[in-house]
Amino acid sequence: MNKNQIQKVKFFYYLTNTLSLLIPRVLYRSSLKSQLKTLDQHSVESIKSRVDYYNRIDKKFQLSDSAVTNNELFFNQMLKLKKRFVNKISVKKRTTYFFDLYRVFSFFPKHKKLDYKFGDIINTFPSPTIVKSRPILNSKNSIIMGLNKVRHFNFIEDSINFADKKDMAVWRGYAKNSKNREYFIKNYYDVPIFDIGQHAPKINEPWYKAYMPISEQLKYKFIFCIEGADTATNIKWVMSSNSVCVMPNPKYETWFMEGKLKPDFHYICLKDDFSDAEEKINFFIKHPDQLKKIIANANGYVDQFKNKRKEKLISLLVLNKYFSYSKDHSS
């Protein structure tokens, strides 16, 4: 997927979601029961497993004073957009989070409230809160929803045969404000079998390299997936390709359930300081059959996210479980 294709996907996303705001919410709410009944059409066990993974709440809890209804979420977003427009700040910032949450939230009774936090979340919360990302460990109160999916959930069709790819590893990304990424490129940019570097902002350093589209990165057998503000954004498209994901054990997770990925089964696992990266990549270059198995396992893992109706149902069930345990101060 090149820049133009990505822009087309985003344009269609913003257009359809903006138009959907014109649909009366009562139409959404009236269809909730029928939507939840579609559970029987899918594998109940696998769906419930995912719902319980995203939402680990198992007892009643009190909402905070800042919890909002769906209407309040809408008006809060409109006020933010107005301020950004007046101050000539990009109105797209966090709008995708709003669209993705507002759409699912719209199916529930209008008096229901929830706590949420938009952005790249790496901290935990004292009470259950809807988020896009969370630490894999000790984050029971972080309820994952599929937010900002237009950026993070881009699966691809890789037309390049594995055998035709380069016996090298590639990475391009934004390294500023990410100590993890900065350490990686500064210490390993000159490894002969690595083609890595930051592409923005432009700096006068040997590890600065020009932007490389996904279509070019797919010519490499190995693609590094390195966590930045939270998760590695490229992990989804890499694991849907004929190349292999190379990374340390993930520390954060999203709707993709990075915490369920198995090292050296779904991806090539590295030490946190990347010190074994060259050695492990050279090993797998000599053992292509093992490499192909990892790629096949990764492709199989990705398949569970491709059914849009199923993904919508799981989103509804995650929020439904949240509301079944939540109570506000007026209750």
N, C-alpha and C positions, 0 to 999 in steps of 0.2 A: 504494500500500500504506500503510494507516494504522497507528497504534500497535497497535491490537488485532490486526490481521492479522499484524504482525511478531511480536507476542507468541505467537500461535498457532503460527507457523512454528518459533519457538525452542522452545516447549514440546514440539512433536512431535519436533524434533531431539534434545533432551535425553532424551526418553522412549525413542525408538528406539535411540539410541546406548547408553544405560544398560542396556537390555534385551539389547543385542547382546554385552555383556560376559559374559553367561551362556553364550554359545555357545563350546564348546571350540575353542581355536585350531587344533587338529589338522585340523578341518574346513576351515578357511581354507587351511592349508598344502597340503592334499591337492588343492585345486582350482587351484593356481597355474598349472600347465601348461595346463589347459583355458582359463583366463582369458587367458593370453598368446596362445593360438592364435586368439583372436577378432580378432587384428590383421588377418588376411586379409579380414575382413568390412568393413574400413574402408579409407580412402585411406591406404596405407602411407606414401607420401611426405610427406603433410601431418602425419601422426602422428609420424614420425621427426624431422621438422623441429622440432616442438614439444618433443619429448623432449630433443633436443640443445640447444634454447634454454634450457630449465629447468636442464639438467645439462650443463655445459660441460667436465666432466672428460674427459681423453683419455689419461691415463697412471695407472699404479698409484700409490697413496698409502697412507700409514700412518694408521690411526685414532688418536685421542688416548687417553690413559689413562682419560678420563671417558666414552668411548663405551659405549653400553648395548645390551643385548638387548631384545627386545620385552617379556619378563617383567620385566626391570629397569625399563623405562619405565613399566609398569603399577604396580609397587610404589612407585616414586618418586612417581607421581601420587597414589596412595592415601595416602601419608604426608603429602603437601602438603595434600590435602583434609582430612585429620584435624586437622592443625595449624590450618588456616583455620577449621574448624568449632569447635574448642576456643576459638580466639581471636575467634570471632564475626565473621569476615571472609567476604565473599562467596565461596562455594565455586565460583561460575561462572567466576571469573577464570582465564584460560588453559585451562579445561577443554575448550573447543572445539578448541584446538590439539591437546591430547592425543587426543581422540576421532578427529580427522581423520588424525593420523599413526598412531595405534595400529591403526586399522582397516586401512590399507594395509600397514603393517609386518607384520600378522598373517599375511599370505599367504606370507611367506618363512621359510626354515628357522630354528628357534628359536635356533641358535647365532650367527646373523648379528648384527652390531652396527652402530650408526651414531652419529654426533655430530649433535646438534640444538640449536637455540636458539629458544625461543618468544618471541613479542612483536613489537613494531614495530621491525624491524631495519634500521638505516641504516649500519652499519659492516661491515667485511669481516673475513675470518678467515684464519688461517695455513694451515688445512687444510680440506678439503671438509666443509661443515656444512649440515644440512637447516634451511631457514628459510621463513618466510611471505613476507618481503619483502627486497629488496636494492637497493643503488644500481645504477642502470642501467649506469654505467661502472665498469670495473676491479673486478669482483666474481666472478671465475671460480670461487672456492671456495664461493660461496653457491649452494646447490642449492635451487631453489624447489619447494615442494610446495603443494598447495591446502589451506592451514590456515586455520582460522577462517572458512570459506566461508559459514557460516550468517549471518554479519554482513556480509561483503563481497560475496557473489555473490547479490544480489537483483535479478533482472531483472523487468520489469513489462510489463503490457499497457496502453498509453496509449490511452484512448478519446477523448481530446480532439484534434480536428483541428488541424493546424498553423495554419491560417488564423484559427482562433478564439482563439488564444493572444495574450497581451499582447506588445506590442513593447517588452519590458523584460527586464532580467536580474535573476535572483534568487540569493541565497545565504543559507543559515542553517547555523550550525555552532558547534562548540566551538573557541574561539580561544585560550583560556588555554594557556600553554606552547608556543605555536606562533608564532614571530616572524613567519613568512610571513603567516599569517592575521591576526594583530594589525595588521601594517603595512597590509594590504589594507583592512580595515574602517575603521581610523582615518583613512585618507587618501581613501577613496572612498565612505563611507557616505552623503554628501550629494549624490552625482551624481543628477540627476533621473530618469534612466532605469534606475537601479539600486535594487533593494529588497534591501539586504544588511544583515547584522548578526549578532552572536553571540547565541545564545539561552541560554547557560549558561557560567559561573555568572552570576546576576543582578547587574548592577552599575549604578551611577547615572551612566551615560554615554549620549550620544545614539545611539551605535551598538548599544546593547542593544535587541534586539527579541524578541518572544515566539516560542516554538516554532512552526514552520510545517510541517505534515505534507507528505509527498510529493505527495499529491493536490492540495494548493494550489500547490506549486511547479511542478507540471506545467501550470499555467495561463499560464506564462511561456515565451516562445520561446527564451530564453537562460538557461542555468543554469551558474553558475560551479562548477568542480571544482578545489578548492584543496588542495594537499598540506598535511598537518598533521604528525603524528608520523612518518609515512612517506608512503604514497600517499593520494590523495583517495578516501575510502570511497564517495562517491556516484557516482563515474564510471561504475560498471557499470549502475546503473538509469537514469542520465541517457542513456547511449549506447544503451539499449534503448527509449527513448521517442521521441516526436515533437517533442522539444525538442533543442536543440544544446548540446553541452559546450563551455565556454569556459574556457581555462586556458593558462598558460605551458607550455613543453615540460616534461614530467614528469622528475623527477630520480630517482625510485624506481619499482620495479615489483614486481608480485606474479604470481600464476597468470594474471592477465589480460593479461600481457605488454605493459604500458604502454609499454615501450621500442620496440615495433613500431608504435605508432600514428603516423600521418603528419599533420604539422601542416597545417591548412587543407584537409584531406581527410577525416579522421575527427573533427576538432574544430577550433574557431577558436583559432588560436595567438596568444598575447599575449606581450609582453615580460615579463621576470621581475619588473619593478616595477609591472606593470599599467598603465603610463602611456598605452598605446594602446588600452585596453579600450573607452572610450566611443567613440572614433573608429571602431574596427573594428565595433562593434555597430551604430552608426548606418549604416555602409556596408552591412552585411548586411540591415538593415531595408529598405533601398532595393533590395536584390538578393535577393529571396526564393527565386528559382529556384536560385541558387548555394547558398543555405542549405539548401534541400531536398535537394540532392545530398550535402552533408556529412552530413545526418541519415541518408540512405539508406545511405551508406558506413559510418556508425557502426553502424546496425542490422545490416548484413551482417557486420561484424566480430564483433558479439556472438553471432551465430548459431552460431559454431564451438564455443561453450561450453555449448550447451543439450542436447547428447546425453549423458545421464548415464553410459551404458555406455562411450562413447568416453572420457569424462573419467576414469572409473575405470581403463580400460586404460592411458591415458597416465600416470596416477599410478603404476601398477604398473611400467611400463617405465622411468620415471624412477628409481625405487628399484632396479630390477633392474640398471640401468646403474651406479648407485652401488656396489652390492655386487660387480659384476664387476671394479671397479677397486680396491676397498678391501681392506685386510688389517690385522688387529690384531697386537699385539705377540707373540702366541703363534704366529702363522703362520710 
